[in-house]
Amino acid sequence: MKILIVDDERFNLKIAEGLLKDMSPQNEIILCLEPELVGGLIEENEIDIILLDIVMPHITGTELLKQIRSNKKYDDMQVVMLTSIGNSLNIMECFDLGANDYILKPINIIEFQARVNAAIRARENSITVKNMWETVKNQNAELKQMNEKLQNTQFHLIQSEKMAAIGELAAGVAHEINNPIGYVGSNFETLSSYLAKIQSYIDYNSQQIDQLSDKCPSAEIDQLKNDICSKYKSLKIDFITDDLDILINDSLEGIDRVSKIVKTLRNFARYDSDEQREYCSIREMVEEVLLIVRNEAKYSVNFDISEISAPEIWCHKGQFGQVLLNIIVNALQAIKSLERADFSHIKISSYYENGLTCISILDDGPGIPEDIKYKIFNPFFTTKDVGSGTGLGLSISYDIIVNKHGGTIDVISSPEEGTEFILKLPPKPEEPEV
């Protein structure tokens, strides 16, 4: 305990100091002859108990008591008044101002020791209660965090079940869409061949009409020929036949694109065993992901995949595709948050390094602040608004690359300059000799 004794008489200070040392040598005792220094001594030494004389020149103990109790920080400090005035009104005033006890002078040793011991116990109890309160507050905060995590976990488990169900439904719906698309595509190809025949027939008739007036010249045939030509032009048959070719080709391209999207969605919705690995084309997986995110990137981002030099990778195709999708979608959303007038860029490249296949995804977005870079792979960590992100995308990606594929994910990022994710995967493990 740190005990401050304040009295303007050195003799009284020495008596009180001696009694306190006899009681408990481990107490730290500080003496003060000048009451003006009390505020600084309390602040510097974190005093537990103060023995304060009432009658002093310049500033009285009562005035000091008022100053001490005006600061909430010192509410738990024990203040014991020292007084030679036995007036009960003075003692009552001290209690009203916040004194905890008083000791009459001249000092009675037994009374002094009893009252100081009571002050020490009160201060110790106050410290214990304060520590217990801090412990309860910390435990309550931890319980709140655990409760939030449990709620988040429950929510994401429910969402995972929903996504699993949606995945199964998506595979079924994709199958159902694929069949009519196949019919439509086949019909358009047939329509295209029919149109070619009709065009051939129209061309043949035009030639015959031109030759008819030469073979059978007459005013009626000339008039008929003019009427047919006039009708042909007014209906814009030339334009229609040319445009029909374009329309059919555009429709076939659209059907082919829808077929690719459906196929990609089926691949992403398909559930395969973790052990089901194969050599997969990096370019093909990247193109499938870009097909899915095309609408998200429209009008804001240009993609560069010209430097995919490592052609294949040994991986679980569905899982690795999910990693690419998670990282690219995060980059797109970060870039869109900047609201740039010009197009941004995402460059995807692949190469070999020290026997590993490396895939780089580099964007020119806002970058990742240094103080949160180490948190981005933590489950449920997100910088997005509530409801805009789960904080699981990069955590799942880390698990897939590091734990399931034995690879690494490196992140290089500078605020305002962009971010690069580098995925490094080992080659196919050698099969043990039989």
C-alpha positions as CSV (number, residue, x, y, z in Angstrom):
1,M,0.0,0.0,0.0
2,K,1.1,3.6,-0.7
3,I,0.2,5.8,2.2
4,L,0.6,9.6,2.0
5,I,0.8,11.6,5.3
6,V,0.1,15.3,5.1
7,D,0.8,17.6,8.1
8,D,2.5,20.9,8.5
9,E,4.4,19.7,11.6
10,R,7.4,17.5,11.1
11,F,7.0,16.0,14.6
12,N,3.5,14.7,13.7
13,L,4.8,13.3,10.4
14,K,7.6,11.3,12.1
15,I,5.2,9.9,14.8
16,A,2.7,8.7,12.2
17,E,5.5,7.3,10.0
18,G,7.0,5.3,12.9
19,L,3.6,3.8,13.8
20,L,2.9,2.8,10.2
21,K,6.3,1.1,9.9
22,D,5.7,-0.8,13.1
23,M,2.4,-2.0,11.7
24,S,3.6,-3.2,8.3
25,P,7.1,-2.6,7.0
26,Q,6.1,-3.4,3.4
27,N,3.9,-0.3,3.2
28,E,5.4,2.6,1.1
29,I,5.1,5.8,3.2
30,I,5.4,9.3,1.7
31,L,5.6,12.4,3.9
32,C,4.3,15.8,2.9
33,L,4.9,19.1,4.9
34,E,3.5,21.4,2.2
35,P,-0.2,20.8,1.4
36,E,0.2,22.6,-1.9
37,L,2.2,19.6,-3.2
38,V,-0.5,17.0,-2.4
39,G,-2.1,17.0,-5.9
40,G,1.2,16.3,-7.6
41,L,2.2,13.6,-5.1
42,I,-1.2,11.8,-5.5
43,E,-0.9,11.9,-9.3
44,E,2.7,10.7,-9.5
45,N,2.6,7.9,-6.9
46,E,-1.0,6.5,-7.3
47,I,-1.7,6.8,-3.6
48,D,-4.0,4.3,-1.9
49,I,-4.5,5.9,1.5
50,I,-4.0,9.5,2.6
51,L,-3.8,10.7,6.3
52,L,-4.7,14.4,6.0
53,D,-4.4,17.0,8.8
54,I,-7.3,19.4,8.9
55,V,-5.6,22.6,10.4
56,M,-2.8,23.7,8.1
57,P,-1.7,27.2,6.8
58,H,-2.4,28.4,3.3
59,I,-4.8,25.5,2.5
60,T,-6.7,23.4,5.0
61,G,-7.2,19.7,5.0
62,T,-10.9,20.3,4.3
63,E,-10.2,22.2,1.2
64,L,-7.8,19.5,0.0
65,L,-10.5,16.9,0.7
66,K,-12.8,18.8,-1.6
67,Q,-10.2,18.9,-4.4
68,I,-9.5,15.2,-4.0
69,R,-13.2,14.1,-4.1
70,S,-13.9,16.4,-7.1
71,N,-11.8,14.0,-9.2
72,K,-13.7,10.8,-10.0
73,K,-10.4,9.0,-10.5
74,Y,-9.8,9.2,-6.7
75,D,-13.2,8.0,-5.6
76,D,-11.7,4.7,-4.3
77,M,-8.8,6.4,-2.3
78,Q,-9.2,6.1,1.5
79,V,-9.0,9.5,3.1
80,V,-8.5,9.6,6.9
81,M,-8.6,13.0,8.6
82,L,-6.1,13.9,11.4
83,T,-7.5,16.5,13.8
84,S,-7.0,17.9,17.2
85,I,-10.4,19.5,17.1
86,G,-12.9,17.3,18.8
87,N,-15.8,19.3,17.5
88,S,-18.4,16.9,16.1
89,L,-19.6,19.5,13.5
90,N,-16.1,19.7,12.0
91,I,-16.0,15.9,11.9
92,M,-19.5,15.7,10.3
93,E,-18.4,18.2,7.6
94,C,-15.4,16.0,6.7
95,F,-17.6,13.0,6.3
96,D,-20.1,15.0,4.2
97,L,-17.2,16.0,1.9
98,G,-16.1,12.3,1.4
99,A,-13.7,11.5,4.3
100,N,-13.7,7.8,5.1
101,D,-12.6,8.1,8.8
102,Y,-10.8,10.4,11.3
103,I,-8.1,10.1,14.0
104,L,-7.9,12.5,16.9
105,K,-4.6,14.1,17.9
106,P,-2.7,13.6,20.1
107,I,-2.5,10.1,18.5
108,N,-3.6,7.1,20.5
109,I,-1.6,4.2,19.2
110,I,-4.3,1.5,19.5
111,E,-6.9,3.8,17.8
112,F,-4.4,4.9,15.1
113,Q,-3.5,1.3,14.3
114,A,-7.2,0.1,14.3
115,R,-8.4,2.9,12.0
116,V,-5.5,2.6,9.6
117,N,-5.9,-1.2,9.4
118,A,-9.6,-0.6,8.6
119,A,-8.6,1.9,5.8
120,I,-6.1,-0.7,4.4
121,R,-8.8,-3.4,4.4
122,A,-11.3,-1.1,2.7
123,R,-8.8,-0.2,0.1
124,E,-7.8,-3.8,-0.5
125,N,-11.5,-4.7,-0.8
126,S,-12.0,-1.9,-3.2
127,I,-9.1,-3.1,-5.4
128,T,-10.4,-6.7,-5.3
129,V,-13.9,-5.6,-6.3
130,K,-12.5,-3.4,-9.1
131,N,-10.4,-6.3,-10.4
132,M,-13.4,-8.6,-10.2
133,W,-15.5,-6.1,-12.1
134,E,-12.8,-5.8,-14.9
135,T,-12.7,-9.6,-15.1
136,V,-16.4,-9.8,-15.4
137,K,-16.4,-7.1,-18.1
138,N,-13.7,-9.0,-20.0
139,Q,-15.5,-12.3,-19.7
140,N,-18.8,-10.7,-20.8
141,A,-17.0,-9.2,-23.8
142,E,-15.6,-12.6,-24.7
143,L,-19.0,-14.3,-24.2
144,K,-20.5,-11.7,-26.6
145,Q,-17.8,-12.4,-29.2
146,M,-18.3,-16.1,-28.8
147,N,-22.1,-15.6,-29.1
148,E,-21.6,-13.5,-32.3
149,K,-19.3,-16.2,-33.7
150,L,-21.8,-18.9,-32.9
151,Q,-24.6,-16.9,-34.5
152,N,-22.4,-16.3,-37.6
153,T,-21.5,-19.9,-37.7
154,Q,-25.1,-21.0,-37.5
155,F,-26.1,-18.5,-40.2
156,H,-23.3,-19.6,-42.5
157,L,-24.1,-23.3,-41.9
158,I,-27.7,-22.6,-42.9
159,Q,-26.4,-20.6,-45.9
160,S,-24.1,-23.5,-46.8
161,E,-27.1,-25.9,-46.7
162,K,-29.0,-23.6,-48.8
163,M,-26.2,-23.3,-51.3
164,A,-25.8,-27.0,-51.4
165,A,-29.5,-27.3,-52.2
166,I,-29.3,-24.5,-54.8
167,G,-26.3,-26.3,-56.3
168,E,-28.3,-29.5,-56.8
169,L,-31.2,-27.5,-58.2
170,A,-28.8,-25.5,-60.5
171,A,-27.5,-28.7,-61.9
172,G,-31.0,-29.9,-62.6
173,V,-32.1,-26.6,-64.0
174,A,-29.0,-26.4,-66.2
175,H,-29.8,-29.9,-67.6
176,E,-33.4,-28.8,-68.3
177,I,-32.2,-25.6,-70.0
178,N,-29.6,-27.5,-72.0
179,N,-32.1,-29.7,-73.7
180,P,-34.3,-26.9,-75.3
181,I,-31.2,-25.0,-76.1
182,G,-30.0,-28.0,-78.1
183,Y,-33.3,-28.1,-80.0
184,V,-33.2,-24.4,-80.7
185,G,-29.6,-24.6,-81.9
186,S,-30.4,-27.5,-84.1
187,N,-33.4,-25.8,-85.5
188,F,-31.5,-22.6,-86.3
189,E,-28.9,-24.7,-88.2
190,T,-31.7,-26.3,-90.2
191,L,-33.3,-22.9,-90.7
192,S,-30.0,-21.6,-92.0
193,S,-29.8,-24.4,-94.6
194,Y,-33.4,-23.7,-95.6
195,L,-32.7,-20.0,-96.0
196,A,-29.7,-20.8,-98.3
197,K,-32.1,-22.9,-100.5
198,I,-34.7,-20.1,-100.6
199,Q,-32.0,-17.6,-101.5
200,S,-30.9,-19.8,-104.3
201,Y,-34.5,-20.1,-105.5
202,I,-34.9,-16.3,-105.4
203,D,-31.7,-15.9,-107.4
204,Y,-32.8,-18.4,-110.0
205,N,-36.2,-16.7,-110.4
206,S,-34.5,-13.3,-110.9
207,Q,-32.3,-14.8,-113.7
208,Q,-35.4,-16.4,-115.4
209,I,-37.3,-13.1,-115.2
210,D,-34.4,-11.3,-116.8
211,Q,-34.2,-13.8,-119.6
212,L,-38.0,-14.0,-120.1
213,S,-38.3,-10.6,-121.9
214,D,-35.5,-11.7,-124.3
215,K,-37.1,-15.0,-125.1
216,C,-40.7,-13.7,-125.3
217,P,-40.7,-10.0,-126.0
218,S,-44.0,-8.3,-125.3
219,A,-45.4,-5.2,-123.5
220,E,-47.3,-7.4,-121.1
221,I,-44.2,-9.4,-120.1
222,D,-42.2,-6.2,-119.7
223,Q,-44.9,-4.7,-117.5
224,L,-45.0,-7.9,-115.4
225,K,-41.2,-7.9,-115.1
226,N,-41.2,-4.3,-113.9
227,D,-44.0,-5.0,-111.4
228,I,-42.0,-8.0,-109.9
229,C,-38.8,-5.9,-109.7
230,S,-40.7,-3.0,-108.1
231,K,-42.3,-5.3,-105.5
232,Y,-38.9,-6.9,-104.8
233,K,-37.3,-3.6,-104.1
234,S,-40.3,-2.2,-102.1
235,L,-40.2,-5.2,-99.8
236,K,-36.4,-4.9,-99.5
237,I,-35.9,-8.5,-100.2
238,D,-32.1,-8.0,-100.8
239,F,-31.7,-6.4,-97.4
240,I,-33.9,-9.0,-95.7
241,T,-32.0,-12.0,-97.1
242,D,-28.6,-10.4,-96.1
243,D,-29.9,-9.5,-92.7
244,L,-31.4,-13.0,-92.1
245,D,-27.9,-14.5,-92.4
246,I,-26.6,-12.0,-89.8
247,L,-29.6,-12.6,-87.5
248,I,-29.2,-16.4,-87.7
249,N,-25.4,-16.2,-87.1
250,D,-25.9,-13.9,-84.1
251,S,-28.6,-16.2,-82.7
252,L,-26.3,-19.3,-83.1
253,E,-23.5,-17.4,-81.3
254,G,-25.9,-16.5,-78.5
255,I,-27.1,-20.1,-78.2
256,D,-23.5,-21.2,-78.1
257,R,-22.7,-18.7,-75.4
258,V,-25.7,-19.8,-73.3
259,S,-24.7,-23.4,-73.7
260,K,-21.2,-22.5,-72.4
261,I,-22.7,-20.6,-69.4
262,V,-24.9,-23.6,-68.6
263,K,-22.0,-26.0,-68.9
264,T,-19.9,-23.8,-66.6
265,L,-22.7,-23.5,-64.0
266,R,-23.1,-27.3,-64.1
267,N,-19.3,-27.7,-63.5
268,F,-19.4,-25.3,-60.6
269,A,-22.6,-26.9,-59.1
270,R,-21.2,-30.4,-59.4
271,Y,-19.9,-32.0,-56.3
272,D,-16.8,-34.2,-56.6
273,S,-14.7,-36.0,-54.1
274,D,-11.7,-34.1,-52.7
275,E,-9.5,-36.9,-54.1
276,Q,-10.7,-36.5,-57.6
277,R,-7.8,-34.7,-59.3
278,E,-6.9,-34.3,-62.9
279,Y,-4.8,-32.3,-65.3
280,C,-6.8,-29.2,-66.0
281,S,-6.3,-26.4,-68.6
282,I,-5.6,-23.1,-66.7
283,R,-6.8,-21.0,-69.6
284,E,-10.1,-23.0,-69.8
285,M,-10.8,-22.6,-66.1
286,V,-10.0,-18.9,-66.2
287,E,-12.3,-18.4,-69.3
288,E,-15.1,-20.3,-67.5
289,V,-14.8,-17.9,-64.5
290,L,-14.7,-14.8,-66.7
291,L,-17.8,-16.1,-68.4
292,I,-19.6,-16.1,-65.0
293,V,-18.3,-12.7,-63.9
294,R,-18.8,-11.0,-67.3
295,N,-21.8,-9.0,-66.1
296,E,-20.1,-7.9,-62.9
297,A,-17.1,-6.7,-64.9
298,K,-19.1,-5.0,-67.7
299,Y,-18.3,-1.3,-68.2
300,S,-15.6,-1.3,-65.5
301,V,-12.8,-3.8,-66.0
302,N,-10.7,-5.2,-68.8
303,F,-9.1,-8.6,-68.5
304,D,-5.7,-9.6,-69.8
305,I,-5.1,-13.4,-70.0
306,S,-2.4,-13.2,-72.8
307,E,0.4,-14.5,-70.5
308,I,-1.0,-17.8,-69.4
309,S,2.1,-19.7,-70.3
310,A,1.8,-22.7,-68.0
311,P,-0.8,-24.7,-69.8
312,E,-2.1,-27.2,-67.3
313,I,-2.2,-27.8,-63.5
314,W,-2.8,-30.9,-61.4
315,C,-5.8,-30.0,-59.3
316,H,-9.4,-30.6,-58.3
317,K,-11.1,-28.5,-61.1
318,G,-14.2,-27.5,-59.2
319,Q,-12.3,-26.4,-56.1
320,F,-9.6,-24.5,-58.0
321,G,-12.3,-22.8,-60.1
322,Q,-13.9,-21.7,-56.9
323,V,-10.6,-20.1,-55.7
324,L,-10.2,-18.2,-59.0
325,L,-13.9,-17.1,-58.8
326,N,-13.5,-15.9,-55.1
327,I,-10.3,-13.9,-55.8
328,I,-11.6,-12.3,-59.1
329,V,-15.0,-11.4,-57.6
330,N,-13.2,-9.7,-54.6
331,A,-11.0,-7.8,-57.0
332,L,-14.0,-6.7,-59.1
333,Q,-15.9,-5.5,-56.1
334,A,-12.9,-3.6,-54.7
335,I,-12.3,-1.9,-58.1
336,K,-16.0,-0.9,-58.5
337,S,-15.9,0.7,-55.0
338,L,-13.5,3.3,-56.5
339,E,-16.1,4.5,-59.0
340,R,-13.5,5.3,-61.7
341,A,-14.5,6.9,-64.9
342,D,-11.9,4.8,-66.9
343,F,-11.6,1.1,-67.2
344,S,-9.5,-0.8,-64.6
345,H,-7.5,-3.9,-65.4
346,I,-7.1,-7.4,-64.0
347,K,-4.2,-9.4,-65.4
348,I,-4.2,-13.2,-65.0
349,S,-1.0,-15.1,-65.9
350,S,0.7,-18.4,-65.2
351,Y,4.3,-19.6,-65.2
352,Y,6.6,-22.2,-63.7
353,E,8.9,-21.5,-60.8
354,N,11.1,-23.9,-58.8
355,G,9.0,-26.9,-59.9
356,L,5.7,-25.2,-58.9
357,T,2.9,-24.0,-61.2
358,C,2.1,-20.4,-60.3
359,I,-1.0,-18.4,-61.2
360,S,-0.9,-14.7,-60.7
361,I,-4.1,-12.5,-60.4
362,L,-3.0,-8.8,-60.5
363,D,-5.4,-5.9,-60.2
364,D,-5.0,-2.1,-60.1
365,G,-7.6,-1.6,-57.4
366,P,-7.4,0.2,-54.0
367,G,-5.0,-2.3,-52.5
368,I,-5.2,-3.9,-49.0
369,P,-4.1,-1.7,-45.9
370,E,-1.1,-3.1,-44.2
371,D,-2.8,-3.4,-40.8
372,I,-5.5,-5.8,-42.1
373,K,-3.4,-7.8,-44.6
374,Y,-2.7,-10.6,-42.1
375,K,-6.4,-10.9,-41.3
376,I,-7.8,-11.5,-44.8
377,F,-7.7,-15.3,-44.6
378,N,-9.4,-15.4,-41.2
379,P,-13.0,-16.9,-41.3
380,F,-15.7,-14.3,-41.2
381,F,-13.3,-11.3,-41.7
382,T,-14.6,-8.8,-44.2
383,T,-14.4,-5.1,-44.9
384,K,-17.6,-5.0,-46.8
385,D,-20.9,-3.6,-45.4
386,V,-23.2,-5.9,-43.4
387,G,-25.0,-8.1,-45.8
388,S,-22.6,-7.6,-48.6
389,G,-20.1,-10.3,-47.8
390,T,-19.7,-13.3,-45.6
391,G,-15.9,-13.1,-45.0
392,L,-15.5,-16.7,-46.0
393,G,-14.3,-16.5,-49.6
394,L,-10.6,-16.1,-49.0
395,S,-10.7,-18.4,-46.0
396,I,-12.2,-21.1,-48.1
397,S,-9.7,-20.3,-50.9
398,Y,-6.8,-20.7,-48.4
399,D,-8.1,-24.0,-47.2
400,I,-8.4,-25.3,-50.8
401,I,-4.9,-24.2,-51.9
402,V,-2.9,-24.8,-48.7
403,N,-4.6,-27.7,-46.9
404,K,-6.2,-29.6,-49.8
405,H,-3.7,-29.0,-52.6
406,G,-0.5,-28.6,-50.5
407,G,0.2,-25.2,-52.2
408,T,0.6,-21.6,-51.0
409,I,-1.1,-18.3,-51.5
410,D,1.1,-15.1,-51.4
411,V,-0.4,-11.6,-51.3
412,I,1.5,-8.5,-52.5
413,S,-0.5,-5.3,-52.0
414,S,0.1,-1.6,-51.7
415,P,-2.6,0.9,-50.9
416,E,-3.7,2.9,-54.0
417,E,-1.6,0.6,-56.2
418,G,-3.4,-2.7,-56.4
419,T,-3.1,-6.3,-55.2
420,E,-1.6,-9.4,-56.5
421,F,-2.5,-12.9,-55.4
422,I,0.0,-15.6,-56.4
423,L,-1.2,-19.3,-56.2
424,K,1.5,-21.9,-56.2
425,L,0.7,-25.5,-56.6
426,P,3.0,-28.6,-56.6
427,P,3.1,-31.1,-59.5
428,K,1.2,-34.4,-59.4
429,P,2.7,-36.6,-56.7
430,E,4.6,-39.6,-57.9
431,E,2.7,-42.9,-57.5
432,P,4.5,-45.3,-55.2
433,E,6.1,-48.3,-57.0
434,V,4.2,-51.6,-56.6
